[in-house]
Amino acid sequence: MQEVILHIGVHKTGTSSIQNALRDFDDGDTCYARLRYDNHSIAMHTIFSSDYRNYHVWKAQGINGVELDKLRERFVQSLQSQITRQDRRRLIICAEDICILTDGEKKNLIEFITTHGVTPKIVCYVRDPAELSASAFQERVKTGINEGSLDPYPSFEKLLAPFWRLTTKNNVIVRYFSREIMEEHCVVKDFCNVLNINIENVTDLNESLPSSALKLIFNFNNLPIPISGDVRIAQVRQNMIQALSYAYRDDRKLDGNYFSNCVDDSQYKFIEQMCGVKIKQKKGTHKLKSLEDFMLDQSDIDISNLDNLLDKLDVKTEFFQTIESKMLMLFFGILGKWHQKNF
């Protein structure tokens, strides 16, 4: 390889769509890395984070100790063998969790690449910080965590600063995530245009949950059901979230104004300076308590969509009248289907 393209997100900027589209991509010049998972965050965080044993992916699946150490070693060997290939010019690594590595860990990553005589090129998409904070809140809820604080997303400039120090600024490309200005209004097409590669079949994966689905998961998290420690729990939760997202796909999304007050003005100035995009910053009228009240209020949820999901699982919905009981039956119904499929 002569060059490694590091697509580092940030989070919630169409990364899953890019990963899905580039799976197995190889045009004889540029290829997509094969690191067991299409989402390279899993491998890259496991390799370069000093705290990889506490990575939420492995905790959710109940993988730890010697088993995890062996898995990490296999990731290291696979990455090294692909970086040192002589029959391709460029390797694409797509891993948004590179963003959350410490400065020292980012340094180790860049040195891992350059030690082999390969040039790293960073591609980073940024988006409206308030919308990003809303998405980060949503991600925590999806993993089973109802945090009571609205921590601001780390500064884009701070996330990128280590890469500017470790490579030339020309090798750090910052793009603004907005369908209005992206190539063909699609992040996958935009990313391919940046790299001058061609992808025909593109599936745009919209990961933003409808507010009804988000509320249902938020309240489900308050029930005495484990959220991690076993691969079955992780898989069933993922399937349940996907089912709810589709069932309520026509509902509105979570209002980003809940998070506007925790965004520093410098974030918007950075986007304008780096991307030439001026965003009119909205000062939110919502506060944490009102967000919590909104999430706990399930009176506006169309129960018929939830009942339709239960009908597909052969659950007699008339025996389960409360939302809590319906959500429990949805979880156990999906668990039963998963068990039949895998055993």
Summary of the structure (lengths in Angstrom):
residues: 343
radius of gyration: 21.1
end to end distance: 42.4
largest distance: 65.6
contacts: 1034
relative contact order: 0.13
helix: 55%
strand: 8%
